[in-house]
Amino acid sequence: MNKTDLVNAIAAAGLSKADSKLALDAAINAISDALKQGDKVAILGFGTFAVNERPAREGINPSTMQKIQIAAKKVVKFKAGAELAAALN
Protein backbone atom coordinates (compact mmCIF):
# COMPACT_ATOMS: atom_id res chain seq x y z
CA MET A 1 0.00 0.00 0.00
CA ASN A 2 1.33 3.42 -0.91
CA LYS A 3 0.20 6.90 0.10
CA THR A 4 -2.42 7.14 -2.66
CA ASP A 5 -3.94 3.81 -1.63
CA LEU A 6 -4.05 4.99 1.98
CA VAL A 7 -5.75 8.26 0.98
CA ASN A 8 -8.33 6.24 -0.98
CA ALA A 9 -8.93 3.96 2.05
CA ILE A 10 -9.49 7.00 4.28
CA ALA A 11 -11.80 8.52 1.65
CA ALA A 12 -13.87 5.30 1.68
CA ALA A 13 -14.81 6.17 5.28
CA GLY A 14 -16.81 9.16 4.02
CA LEU A 15 -14.31 11.98 3.50
CA SER A 16 -13.42 13.51 0.17
CA LYS A 17 -10.06 12.58 -1.32
CA ALA A 18 -8.79 16.12 -0.78
CA ASP A 19 -9.80 16.08 2.90
CA SER A 20 -8.36 12.58 3.29
CA LYS A 21 -5.01 13.73 1.89
CA LEU A 22 -4.98 16.75 4.21
CA ALA A 23 -5.79 14.56 7.22
CA LEU A 24 -3.08 12.03 6.34
CA ASP A 25 -0.49 14.78 5.74
CA ALA A 26 -1.40 16.41 9.07
CA ALA A 27 -1.03 13.09 10.92
CA ILE A 28 2.33 12.35 9.29
CA ASN A 29 3.59 15.88 10.05
CA ALA A 30 2.47 15.63 13.69
CA ILE A 31 4.24 12.29 14.13
CA SER A 32 7.39 13.59 12.41
CA ASP A 33 7.47 16.76 14.53
CA ALA A 34 7.06 14.78 17.76
CA LEU A 35 9.88 12.40 16.79
CA LYS A 36 12.16 15.32 15.85
CA GLN A 37 11.65 16.68 19.37
CA GLY A 38 12.61 13.29 20.83
CA ASP A 39 9.10 12.33 21.97
CA LYS A 40 7.48 8.92 21.64
CA VAL A 41 4.27 8.59 19.63
CA ALA A 42 1.95 5.86 20.92
CA ILE A 43 -1.20 5.01 18.98
CA LEU A 44 -3.29 2.59 21.04
CA GLY A 45 -4.14 -0.56 19.13
CA PHE A 46 -1.56 0.21 16.43
CA GLY A 47 1.91 0.71 17.90
CA THR A 48 4.60 3.04 19.14
CA PHE A 49 7.11 5.14 17.20
CA ALA A 50 10.31 6.14 19.01
CA VAL A 51 13.74 7.57 18.18
CA ASN A 52 16.67 5.24 18.79
CA GLU A 53 20.27 6.44 18.80
CA ARG A 54 22.90 4.24 17.19
CA PRO A 55 26.46 4.87 18.38
CA ALA A 56 29.41 5.38 16.05
CA ARG A 57 31.09 2.13 15.12
CA GLU A 58 33.75 0.61 12.94
CA GLY A 59 32.72 -1.27 9.81
CA ILE A 60 34.36 -2.93 6.84
CA ASN A 61 33.97 -1.92 3.20
CA PRO A 62 33.09 -5.27 1.57
CA SER A 63 34.68 -4.44 -1.79
CA THR A 64 38.06 -3.25 -0.46
CA MET A 65 38.04 -4.93 2.97
CA GLN A 66 39.24 -1.62 4.47
CA LYS A 67 38.03 -0.58 7.89
CA ILE A 68 35.80 2.49 7.87
CA GLN A 69 34.16 4.62 10.54
CA ILE A 70 30.36 4.67 10.54
CA ALA A 71 29.00 7.84 12.15
CA ALA A 72 26.47 7.85 14.98
CA LYS A 73 22.89 8.47 13.88
CA LYS A 74 19.31 8.52 15.01
CA VAL A 75 16.78 6.09 13.56
CA VAL A 76 13.02 5.68 13.93
CA LYS A 77 11.92 2.50 15.66
CA PHE A 78 8.38 1.07 15.46
CA LYS A 79 6.96 -1.50 17.83
CA ALA A 80 3.61 -3.00 16.89
CA GLY A 81 0.88 -2.86 19.51
CA ALA A 82 -0.77 -6.00 20.88
CA GLU A 83 -3.93 -5.62 18.79
CA LEU A 84 -1.99 -5.21 15.54
CA ALA A 85 0.31 -8.12 16.35
CA ALA A 86 -2.68 -10.32 17.20
CA ALA A 87 -4.44 -9.36 13.96
CA LEU A 88 -1.42 -10.48 11.94
CA ASN A 89 -1.25 -13.92 13.57
Disulfide bonds with the S-S distance in Angstrom:
none
